[in-house]
C-alpha cells in the first residue's frame, strides 16, 4: 500500500483492518517531513515523540475495537490553532516561544476522534497575507515549483498536503486563506459557513470573518474531516447550535438537474487565460453530469476587496491590542519606561504587513473617520450578502475561478500590497457574506501549475457542495496529480 498517496478513507480502512498500524503510518510521514521540510518550510514545529505517543494510543483504541472513522490517521495543524503542550506561534515573532496551555476546539475534536497530530504548519503572520511570505519563520515554497508561492495564509497546510507530508490538514479562511492556497497547490479546501466550526482556541485576526476548515486531497476526505470538526461549542459565542450532520451522506447522489450559477463578474478581465479556460472546461464537465448552467450577477463584488480591507484591519487592530509585552508573547529586552516598553515591543514583535493593517484599522476606527469608513463598509457588506441571496434564487451553487492567476513567483508582489490583495478578489465576498466556499483542482496552466475551481453555496449547503465536488472528482483526475518528485529534483 502506498501510505503517502492514499486517501483518508483508504488509510482508515487499512488501519481498521490492521494492514498497517498508526505508528507505521506516522513514522512514514515523519520521515518524509524530515527529508523535505528543509526545502519546503511547510512546518514550523515538529514533535515526533508526541506524534508517536498519539499514534500508539490510537493503535490501542483500534485493538480494543473503540476506533472511529479516522482513528490513527495523521493530520497537520495550521499554527494558528492552540494545541496543548505545542509551541503555537501564529507565524509571528510575537508568539515565537508561546506554548499553548489548552487545545483549540478543532484540535480537541480531531484528538477525540483519535487522529494523530504531525506538527504545526507555517502560515502568514497572524494569517495576514496571500502568499505565505510574511511568516517570521520564512516563506513556504510551492511543491509544484519551488520558486513560486503556495498561497496564503494557510500555505504551510496546503504545501504539506500537496507534497505528501500529511494526508490532511487544518486551515483558516478570513478572506480566502483556505481556498486560495488550496487552488495554488492543487488540493481541495473547504471554508464552512461562518459559525459551523468553533473559533475557540483559534488565534483571532478578524473575528467576524475568521473560519476554520479542512484541507485535503479530495472532496470525500473534506467531508470526513468536516464530520469531526463541525459542531456547537458554548465557548464560542458565534458557534451555531445545529443538529450534527453527516457530510458524506450525499456524496454519491447524481447531479442531474442541479443549477449552477456563473457570475459574469467572475469571468471578466483580469482572469488569466489558462485559468478561464480550465474553469470553462470544468463547467462543461458539470453539464455532462446533468447540471444546468445559468448566468447570474454579483454587481457589488468589485467592492469586496476595499470593504474587506476596511473591516478586517479594524478588527485586527482591536484583536492584536492584547500583544503589548505585558500579558502575552514577546517583550523587548531594553526599555526606559512603560510607554517605551509598549512601543518597542510592538515595533520589534510585529512584521511589516501586520503593522500596516493595525495602522489602517486604527485609522478607520478613529473619531471622525468611523462613519466615513467602517460604517460605510458594513453597509456595503450587507449589499454583497444580498447579491448572493438574489443569485441563489436562480441557482443552487455558484461556480468560478478560485484565484485569478496560478501561483506567482516568490517576492514578485511584496512591494505592491494592492496587487497582493487582489489575489483574493474571488474569495473575499464569500467571507463577507458568511457563506461556505470550496476549492478543488480543475486543471493546470501552460507552466504546469494547478488551477482551482471555486464552488460557493448558500448557508449550510456544505453537503450539496461536497456532493458536486465529489461527482466532478469521480470523472476527473486533477486531484490525484502529484507534484514533481521532490526527492529526485
C-alpha positions in Angstrom: 0.0 0.0 0.0 1.3 3.5 -0.9 0.9 5.1 2.5 1.8 8.6 1.4 -0.5 8.7 -1.6 -3.7 7.2 -0.2 -7.0 9.0 0.7 -8.2 9.3 4.3 -10.8 6.7 3.6 -8.2 4.2 2.3 -5.9 4.9 5.2 -8.7 4.5 7.7 -9.8 1.2 6.1 -6.2 -0.1 6.2 -5.9 0.8 9.9 -9.2 -0.8 10.8 -8.2 -4.0 9.0 -4.8 -3.9 10.7 -2.9 -3.9 7.4 -0.9 -1.0 8.8 -0.5 0.4 12.3 -0.9 4.1 13.2 2.7 4.1 14.4 4.0 2.8 11.0 1.8 5.3 9.2 3.0 8.2 11.4 6.7 7.2 11.0 6.3 7.2 7.2 5.0 10.8 7.2 7.6 12.0 9.8 10.4 10.5 7.7 9.1 12.3 4.6 8.8 15.6 6.6 12.4 15.2 7.8 13.6 14.8 4.2 11.6 17.5 2.5 10.7 20.2 5.1 14.1 21.9 4.9 13.3 22.7 1.2 9.6 23.4 1.5 9.5 25.1 5.0 5.9 23.8 5.4 6.2 23.1 9.2 7.3 25.4 11.9 7.1 23.0 14.9 7.5 19.2 15.0 7.5 16.9 18.0 8.0 13.3 16.8 7.8 11.9 20.3 4.4 13.5 20.9 3.1 12.4 17.5 4.2 8.8 18.0 2.7 8.7 21.5 -0.6 9.7 19.9 -0.2 7.0 17.3 0.5 4.4 20.0 -2.7 5.5 21.8 -4.6 5.2 18.5 -3.3 1.7 17.9 -4.6 0.7 21.4 -8.0 2.1 20.5 -8.0 0.2 17.3 -7.0 -3.0 19.1 -9.9 -2.5 21.6 -12.4 -2.0 18.8 -13.1 1.6 20.0 -11.9 3.3 16.9 -13.9 6.0 15.0 -13.8 6.6 11.2 -10.5 8.5 11.3 -8.7 6.9 14.4 -5.0 6.6 13.8 -4.9 8.9 10.7 -2.3 11.7 10.8 -3.2 15.3 10.4 -1.2 18.6 10.4 -2.4 21.7 12.2 -2.1 25.3 11.0 -0.1 27.1 13.6 -3.0 29.4 14.4 -4.7 26.6 16.4 -3.7 26.3 20.0 -2.6 22.7 20.8 -1.8 21.9 24.5 1.9 21.5 25.1 2.8 22.5 21.5 4.5 25.8 20.5 1.9 27.9 18.8 3.4 30.9 17.0 0.8 32.1 14.5 3.8 32.7 12.3 4.9 35.7 14.4 8.0 36.7 16.4 5.4 38.0 18.9 4.4 34.4 19.9 7.7 32.6 18.8 8.1 31.0 22.2 4.4 30.6 23.3 3.4 27.1 24.3 -0.3 26.7 24.4 -1.8 25.6 27.7 -5.0 24.2 26.1 -6.4 22.8 22.9 -8.5 24.7 20.4 -11.9 23.2 19.8 -10.8 21.9 16.4 -7.8 20.2 17.8 -9.9 18.8 20.7 -12.3 17.3 18.2 -9.7 15.7 16.0 -7.8 14.4 19.0 -11.0 12.9 20.4 -11.5 11.2 17.1 -8.1 9.6 17.5 -6.3 11.5 14.8 -2.5 12.0 15.2 -1.0 15.5 15.1 2.1 15.6 12.9 3.0 19.1 13.7 2.2 22.8 13.3 2.3 24.3 9.8 3.8 27.6 8.6 1.5 30.5 7.8 1.4 34.2 7.1 1.9 36.2 10.3 -1.4 36.3 12.2 -3.0 35.0 8.9 -2.3 38.3 7.2 -1.2 37.5 3.6 -2.0 35.9 0.3 1.4 34.3 -0.4 2.8 32.8 2.8 5.7 35.2 2.6 5.0 37.2 5.8 5.8 34.5 8.3 8.5 35.3 10.8 9.8 31.7 10.1 10.4 32.4 6.4 8.3 31.7 3.3 6.8 28.4 2.3 7.6 27.1 -1.2 5.1 25.7 -3.6 5.8 22.0 -4.2 4.9 22.3 -7.9 7.6 24.9 -8.5 9.9 25.9 -5.6 10.4 29.4 -6.8 6.6 30.1 -6.5 4.4 30.9 -3.5 2.0 28.3 -2.1 -0.7 31.0 -1.4 -1.7 32.2 2.0 -2.3 32.3 4.7 -2.7 28.5 5.1 0.1 27.9 2.7 2.0 25.6 5.0 -1.0 23.3 5.3 -1.6 23.4 1.6 2.0 22.7 0.8 2.1 19.8 3.3 -0.9 18.1 1.8 0.2 18.6 -1.8 3.8 17.4 -1.1 2.5 14.3 0.7 3.9 15.5 4.0 0.5 15.0 5.5 -2.7 13.3 4.3 -4.8 16.2 5.6 -4.5 19.5 7.5 -6.5 22.2 9.2 -6.6 25.7 7.9 -8.4 29.0 8.5 -10.1 31.3 6.0 -10.6 35.0 6.7 -10.6 36.3 3.1 -9.8 33.1 1.1 -6.9 31.6 3.2 -8.0 28.0 2.8 -9.3 28.2 -0.8 -6.6 30.3 -2.4 -3.6 28.2 -1.2 -5.6 25.0 -2.0 -6.0 26.3 -5.6 -2.3 27.3 -5.9 -1.1 23.9 -4.5 -3.6 21.7 -6.3 -5.5 20.3 -3.4 -9.1 20.6 -2.0 -10.1 23.0 0.7 -13.4 24.0 2.4 -14.3 27.2 4.2 -17.5 26.3 6.0 -20.5 28.5 6.8 -19.5 31.1 9.4 -20.1 29.6 12.9 -20.3 26.0 11.8 -16.8 25.2 13.2 -15.9 26.8 16.5 -13.2 29.5 16.7 -12.4 28.7 20.3 -8.6 28.4 20.6 -8.0 29.8 17.1 -5.8 32.9 17.4 -8.1 35.8 16.3 -7.4 38.0 13.3 -10.8 39.4 12.2 -13.4 37.8 14.3 -16.5 38.4 12.1 -14.7 36.8 9.1 -12.3 34.1 10.5 -13.5 30.5 9.9 -11.6 27.2 10.4 -12.0 24.4 8.0 -10.4 21.2 6.4 -7.8 20.8 3.7 -7.2 17.5 1.9 -6.7 16.0 -1.5 -10.4 15.2 -2.3 -13.9 16.3 -1.5 -14.6 13.0 0.1 -11.7 13.5 2.5 -13.0 17.0 3.3 -16.4 15.5 4.2 -14.9 13.0 6.6 -12.9 15.8 8.3 -15.9 18.2 8.5 -17.9 15.5 10.2 -15.4 15.7 13.1 -14.7 19.4 13.1 -18.2 20.8 12.9 -20.4 21.2 16.0 -21.7 23.6 18.6 -19.3 24.9 21.1 -20.6 27.0 24.0 -17.2 28.6 24.5 -17.6 30.5 21.1 -20.4 33.0 21.2 -20.7 32.8 17.4 -20.9 29.0 17.3 -24.1 27.8 15.7 -26.3 25.3 17.6 -27.4 22.8 15.0 -28.1 19.1 14.8 -25.0 17.1 13.8 -24.9 16.4 10.1 -23.2 13.6 8.1 -21.5 15.4 5.2 -20.7 12.1 3.4 -24.4 11.3 3.0 -25.0 12.9 -0.4 -21.6 12.3 -2.0 -22.9 9.6 -4.3 -26.1 11.4 -5.3 -26.3 12.2 -9.1 -26.2 15.9 -10.1 -28.9 15.8 -12.8 -31.0 18.9 -12.6 -28.6 20.9 -10.4 -28.5 24.5 -11.4 -25.0 26.1 -11.4 -24.7 29.9 -11.5 -21.9 31.5 -13.4 -21.4 35.1 -12.2 -20.5 37.3 -15.1 -18.1 39.2 -12.8 -16.0 36.1 -12.3 -15.2 35.8 -15.9 -14.4 39.5 -16.6 -11.0 41.0 -17.4 -8.2 40.1 -15.0 -8.5 36.4 -15.1 -5.5 34.6 -16.6 -6.5 32.9 -19.9 -5.3 29.5 -18.7 -7.4 29.8 -15.6 -10.5 30.9 -17.5 -10.1 28.0 -19.9 -9.8 25.5 -17.1 -12.9 26.8 -15.4 -14.9 26.8 -18.6 -13.8 23.1 -19.2 -14.9 22.3 -15.7 -18.3 23.8 -16.4 -18.6 21.6 -19.4 -17.9 18.5 -17.3 -20.7 19.6 -14.9 -23.0 19.9 -17.9 -22.1 16.4 -19.0 -23.0 15.3 -15.5 -26.5 16.6 -16.0 -26.2 20.1 -14.5 -27.7 23.2 -15.9 -25.7 26.4 -16.0 -27.2 29.9 -15.8 -25.6 33.3 -15.8 -26.0 35.3 -12.6 -24.6 38.6 -11.4 -22.9 39.8 -8.2 -22.8 43.5 -9.0 -21.1 44.6 -5.8 -18.3 42.0 -5.9 -15.8 44.6 -7.1 -16.3 46.4 -3.8 -15.5 43.3 -1.7 -11.7 43.9 -1.6 -11.9 47.6 -0.4 -14.6 46.6 2.1 -12.6 43.7 3.4 -9.5 46.0 3.8 -11.5 48.3 6.0 -13.3 45.7 8.1 -10.5 43.1 8.6 -7.8 45.6 9.7 -10.3 47.3 12.0 -11.0 44.0 13.8 -7.3 43.1 13.7 -6.3 46.4 15.3 -8.6 45.5 18.2 -7.7 41.8 18.5 -3.9 42.4 18.4 -4.0 45.1 21.0 -3.5 42.4 23.6 0.1 41.8 22.4 1.7 44.6 24.5 4.6 42.9 26.2 2.7 42.5 29.5 0.1 39.8 29.1 1.2 37.8 26.1 4.2 37.0 24.0 7.4 38.9 23.2 8.7 41.8 25.3 11.6 44.0 24.2 14.7 43.3 26.4 15.6 47.0 26.7 13.3 50.0 27.5 13.2 53.2 29.5 9.7 53.3 30.9 6.2 51.7 30.3 5.4 53.7 27.1 8.9 52.9 25.7 8.3 49.2 26.5 4.9 49.1 24.7 6.3 50.9 21.7 9.5 48.8 21.3 7.7 45.5 22.0 5.1 46.1 19.2 7.7 47.6 16.8 10.0 44.6 17.3 7.4 41.9 17.7 5.2 42.5 14.6 6.2 42.3 10.9 5.6 44.9 8.3 2.2 43.6 7.0 0.8 43.3 10.5 1.8 46.8 11.3 0.3 48.1 8.1 -3.1 46.5 8.9 -3.0 47.7 12.5 -2.4 51.3 11.4 -5.2 51.1 8.8 -7.6 49.6 11.3 -6.8 52.1 14.0 -7.3 54.9 11.5 -10.7 53.7 10.2 -12.0 53.3 13.8 -10.7 56.6 15.0 -13.0 59.5 15.9 -14.2 61.4 12.8 -13.5 58.6 10.4 -15.6 55.7 11.8 -18.8 56.8 9.9 -16.9 57.5 6.7 -15.1 54.2 6.5 -16.1 51.5 9.0 -19.9 52.2 8.9 -20.0 52.6 5.2 -18.1 49.3 4.7 -20.6 47.5 6.9 -23.4 48.8 4.7 -21.7 47.6 1.5 -21.1 44.3 3.2 -24.9 43.9 3.6 -25.3 44.7 -0.2 -22.8 42.0 -1.1 -24.7 39.4 1.0 -27.9 40.5 -0.7 -26.3 39.9 -4.1 -25.6 36.3 -3.2 -29.2 35.9 -1.9 -30.6 37.1 -5.2 -28.2 34.8 -7.1 -29.3 31.8 -5.2 -32.9 32.4 -6.2 -31.8 31.4 -9.7 -29.2 28.6 -8.9 -28.2 26.0 -6.4 -24.5 26.6 -6.4 -22.1 29.2 -7.9 -19.0 28.2 -9.9 -16.0 30.3 -10.8 -12.2 30.6 -10.5 -10.8 30.5 -7.0 -7.8 32.8 -7.9 -7.4 35.0 -11.0 -3.9 33.5 -11.6 -1.9 30.4 -10.7 1.0 30.6 -8.2 3.2 33.7 -8.7 6.9 34.0 -8.2 8.2 34.4 -4.6 8.8 38.1 -3.9 7.0 39.4 -7.0 4.2 41.2 -5.2 5.7 42.0 -1.8 6.3 45.6 -2.8 2.8 46.1 -4.1 0.2 45.4 -1.4 -2.8 46.3 -3.7 -1.7 43.7 -6.3 -1.2 41.1 -3.5 -4.7 41.9 -2.0 -6.3 41.3 -5.5 -5.1 37.7 -5.3 -8.2 37.1 -3.1 -10.7 39.0 -5.3 -12.9 35.9 -5.9 -12.9 34.6 -2.4 -13.3 37.6 -0.1 -17.0 38.2 -0.9 -17.9 34.8 0.5 -16.4 35.6 3.9 -18.1 39.0 4.0 -21.5 37.2 3.4 -20.6 34.3 5.8 -21.2 31.7 3.2 -19.4 28.3 2.6 -16.9 28.1 -0.2 -14.9 25.2 -1.6 -11.9 25.0 -4.0 -11.0 21.9 -5.9 -8.3 21.2 -8.6 -9.5 21.8 -12.1 -6.5 21.7 -14.4 -3.1 23.2 -15.0 -1.7 26.2 -16.8 0.9 26.2 -19.5 3.7 26.1 -16.9 2.3 23.0 -15.1 0.9 25.0 -12.2 -2.5 24.0 -10.6 -5.8 25.9 -11.3 -8.5 26.0 -8.7 -12.3 25.8 -9.2 -14.4 27.6 -6.6 -17.9 26.3 -5.6 -20.0 28.6 -3.4 -23.2 27.5 -1.7 -25.9 29.1 0.4 -25.8 28.9 4.2 -25.2 25.3 5.4 -25.0 24.0 1.8 -21.8 22.1 2.6 -23.2 18.6 1.9 -24.5 19.8 -1.6 -21.2 21.4 -2.4 -19.2 18.4 -1.4 -21.6 16.2 -3.5 -20.9 18.3 -6.6 -17.2 18.4 -6.0 -17.1 14.6 -5.4 -19.0 13.8 -8.5 -16.6 16.1 -10.5 -13.7 14.3 -9.0 -15.1 10.9 -9.9 -14.8 11.7 -13.6 -11.6 13.8 -13.5 -8.1 13.1 -12.1 -6.8 16.6 -11.4 -6.9 16.0 -7.6 -4.8 12.8 -8.0 -1.9 14.5 -9.8 1.3 14.7 -7.8 4.0 17.5 -7.8 7.4 16.6 -9.4 9.4 14.1 -7.4 10.9 16.4 -4.8 13.3 13.8 -3.6 15.0 13.5 -7.0 14.8 17.1 -8.2 
